[in-house]
Amino acid sequence: MDSLKDLVEFMAKSLVDKPDNVEVDEIPGQQTTLLALKVDKEDLGKVIGKQGKTAAAMRTIIRAAGTKLNKRYHLDIVE
């Protein structure tokens, strides 16, 4: 995996029933890069998880990987 965008895409595709509908947009900002994750409406619950635990775990991984790269990343799950 060359980038965190690829990592997010890999994690999301592993969780959902419709991996072809997974899309990740990388939006660079001045201080933080936004990773916007789009999944099929039916798969949204699988990516978020119970009480948001799956989404929180994905954000923790992204934050840790970003720290290693000396960059800040934010994962946003959009409908």
Backbone as JSON, one array per atom type, in Angstrom:
{
  "sequence": "MDSLKDLVEFMAKSLVDKPDNVEVDEIPGQQTTLLALKVDKEDLGKVIGKQGKTAAAMRTIIRAAGTKLNKRYHLDIVE",
  "N": [[0.83, -1.18, 0.0], [0.6, 2.1, -0.94], [-0.29, 4.52, 0.06], [-2.18, 6.24, 2.63], [-4.73, 6.51, 1.76], [-5.1, 4.26, 0.15], [-4.95, 2.35, 2.16], [-7.24, 2.91, 3.74], [-9.2, 2.37, 1.84], [-8.75, -0.39, 1.43], [-9.33, -1.42, 4.02], [-12.06, -0.7, 4.26], [-13.24, -2.05, 2.07], [-12.88, -4.63, 2.91], [-14.73, -4.87, 4.89], [-17.34, -4.48, 3.91], [-20.36, -5.48, 2.03], [-20.66, -4.77, -0.59], [-18.1, -4.18, -2.21], [-17.37, -2.9, -4.57], [-18.57, -0.45, -4.54], [-17.16, 1.17, -2.87], [-15.46, 4.13, -2.19], [-12.78, 6.38, -1.94], [-11.81, 9.6, -1.25], [-9.13, 11.81, -1.3], [-8.45, 14.73, 0.26], [-6.42, 17.3, 0.38], [-5.42, 19.61, 2.9], [-4.42, 22.67, 4.6], [-3.25, 22.05, 7.11], [-4.23, 19.54, 7.75], [-5.02, 16.46, 6.16], [-7.88, 15.38, 4.58], [-9.62, 12.37, 4.48], [-12.13, 11.18, 2.72], [-14.53, 8.84, 3.0], [-16.67, 6.92, 1.1], [-19.4, 4.78, 1.01], [-21.73, 2.19, 0.04], [-25.15, 2.78, 0.86], [-26.38, 0.7, 2.27], [-24.23, -0.55, 3.45], [-23.23, 1.17, 5.28], [-23.63, 0.96, 8.08], [-21.99, -1.21, 8.7], [-19.44, -0.21, 8.33], [-19.36, 1.83, 10.19], [-19.99, 0.53, 12.6], [-20.89, -1.0, 15.82], [-21.9, 1.35, 18.14], [-20.1, 3.05, 16.97], [-17.58, 1.93, 17.03], [-16.03, 0.54, 15.09], [-15.49, 2.52, 13.18], [-14.09, 4.28, 14.83], [-11.85, 2.74, 15.41], [-10.7, 2.55, 12.87], [-10.08, 5.24, 12.47], [-8.17, 5.59, 14.49], [-6.08, 3.96, 13.56], [-5.46, 5.33, 11.19], [-4.65, 7.79, 12.26], [-2.37, 6.99, 13.72], [-0.72, 5.97, 11.67], [-0.44, 8.3, 10.18], [0.97, 9.88, 11.98], [3.42, 8.6, 11.97], [4.22, 9.32, 9.44], [4.58, 11.97, 9.78], [2.38, 13.64, 9.31], [-0.98, 14.97, 9.41], [-4.08, 13.37, 9.48], [-7.56, 13.03, 8.76], [-10.37, 11.02, 9.03], [-13.37, 10.86, 7.36], [-16.6, 9.68, 7.18], [-18.87, 9.5, 4.71], [-22.22, 9.75, 3.37]],
  "CA": [[0.0, 0.0, 0.0], [1.44, 3.27, -1.11], [-0.78, 5.69, 0.78], [-3.25, 5.97, 3.6], [-5.96, 6.38, 0.97], [-5.18, 2.83, -0.2], [-5.21, 1.61, 3.4], [-8.66, 3.1, 4.08], [-9.98, 1.63, 0.84], [-8.58, -1.82, 1.72], [-10.09, -1.75, 5.24], [-13.49, -0.58, 3.99], [-13.65, -3.13, 1.17], [-12.87, -5.87, 3.69], [-15.87, -4.87, 5.81], [-18.65, -4.29, 3.27], [-20.89, -6.49, 1.12], [-20.53, -4.25, -1.96], [-16.8, -3.5, -2.27], [-17.23, -2.08, -5.78], [-19.13, 0.87, -4.28], [-16.3, 1.9, -1.93], [-14.71, 5.2, -2.84], [-12.06, 7.21, -0.99], [-11.27, 10.83, -1.82], [-8.11, 12.45, -0.47], [-8.58, 16.18, 0.1], [-5.37, 17.93, 1.17], [-5.67, 20.92, 3.49], [-3.2, 23.33, 5.05], [-2.65, 21.31, 8.22], [-4.78, 18.19, 7.84], [-5.54, 15.87, 4.94], [-9.16, 14.72, 4.82], [-9.92, 11.16, 3.72], [-13.59, 11.04, 2.69], [-14.9, 7.47, 2.66], [-18.05, 6.75, 0.65], [-19.79, 3.38, 0.84], [-23.15, 2.0, -0.26], [-26.01, 3.08, 2.01], [-26.64, -0.53, 3.02], [-23.0, -0.95, 4.13], [-22.8, 2.24, 6.18], [-23.6, 0.44, 9.44], [-20.84, -2.1, 8.87], [-18.23, 0.61, 8.41], [-19.42, 2.59, 11.44], [-19.91, -0.45, 13.69], [-21.7, -0.76, 17.02], [-21.49, 2.53, 18.9], [-19.02, 3.72, 16.26], [-16.28, 1.35, 17.38], [-15.25, 0.22, 13.89], [-15.03, 3.8, 12.64], [-13.08, 4.8, 15.76], [-10.63, 1.94, 15.22], [-10.11, 2.97, 11.6], [-9.5, 6.58, 12.7], [-6.97, 5.4, 15.3], [-5.05, 3.44, 12.66], [-5.09, 6.43, 10.3], [-3.91, 8.77, 13.06], [-1.06, 6.42, 14.02], [0.06, 5.93, 10.43], [-0.13, 9.69, 9.84], [2.02, 10.33, 12.89], [4.68, 8.03, 11.47], [4.57, 10.08, 8.23], [4.63, 13.38, 10.18], [1.25, 14.34, 8.69], [-2.25, 14.79, 10.11], [-5.16, 12.88, 8.64], [-8.87, 12.9, 9.38], [-11.25, 10.15, 8.26], [-14.77, 11.27, 7.39], [-17.45, 8.71, 6.49], [-19.98, 10.26, 4.13], [-23.26, 8.95, 2.72]],
  "C": [[0.88, 1.24, 0.0], [0.98, 4.47, -0.29], [-1.85, 5.29, 1.78], [-4.6, 5.87, 2.9], [-6.17, 4.92, 0.58], [-5.51, 1.98, 1.02], [-6.68, 1.7, 3.79], [-9.54, 2.31, 3.12], [-9.92, 0.13, 1.1], [-9.42, -2.22, 2.95], [-11.59, -1.73, 4.97], [-13.99, -1.72, 3.1], [-13.7, -4.47, 1.89], [-14.1, -5.99, 4.58], [-17.24, -4.95, 5.13], [-19.07, -5.46, 2.38], [-20.73, -6.08, -0.34], [-19.22, -3.47, -2.1], [-16.6, -2.63, -3.51], [-17.75, -0.66, -5.57], [-18.31, 1.68, -3.28], [-15.46, 2.91, -2.71], [-14.05, 6.06, -1.76], [-11.48, 8.41, -1.73], [-10.29, 11.44, -0.83], [-8.13, 13.95, -0.76], [-7.52, 16.85, 0.98], [-5.78, 19.31, 1.67], [-4.35, 21.53, 3.94], [-2.48, 22.53, 6.13], [-3.05, 19.84, 8.26], [-5.27, 17.73, 6.47], [-6.81, 15.09, 5.29], [-9.28, 13.51, 3.9], [-11.43, 10.95, 3.82], [-13.94, 9.66, 2.16], [-16.38, 7.41, 2.3], [-18.31, 5.27, 0.43], [-21.27, 3.34, 0.48], [-23.96, 2.23, 1.01], [-26.24, 1.86, 2.9], [-25.42, -0.98, 3.83], [-22.53, 0.06, 5.16], [-22.67, 1.75, 7.62], [-22.41, -0.46, 9.71], [-19.55, -1.32, 9.02], [-18.19, 1.4, 9.72], [-19.29, 1.66, 12.64], [-20.79, -0.08, 14.87], [-21.08, 0.36, 17.83], [-20.28, 3.21, 18.28], [-17.64, 3.14, 16.49], [-15.42, 1.02, 16.17], [-14.68, 1.48, 13.28], [-13.93, 4.39, 13.53], [-11.77, 4.05, 15.61], [-9.92, 2.33, 13.93], [-9.43, 4.34, 11.76], [-8.21, 6.49, 13.52], [-5.81, 4.9, 14.45], [-4.54, 4.54, 11.75], [-4.25, 7.46, 11.04], [-2.5, 8.27, 13.36], [-0.17, 6.38, 12.79], [0.45, 7.34, 9.99], [0.97, 10.25, 10.71], [3.38, 9.82, 12.42], [5.17, 8.79, 10.23], [4.73, 11.58, 8.5], [3.57, 14.22, 9.48], [0.0, 14.08, 9.52], [-3.32, 14.38, 9.1], [-6.44, 12.81, 9.45], [-9.74, 12.04, 8.46], [-12.69, 10.59, 8.46], [-15.57, 10.25, 6.57], [-18.69, 9.45, 6.02], [-20.96, 9.32, 3.45], [-23.24, 9.18, 1.23]]
}
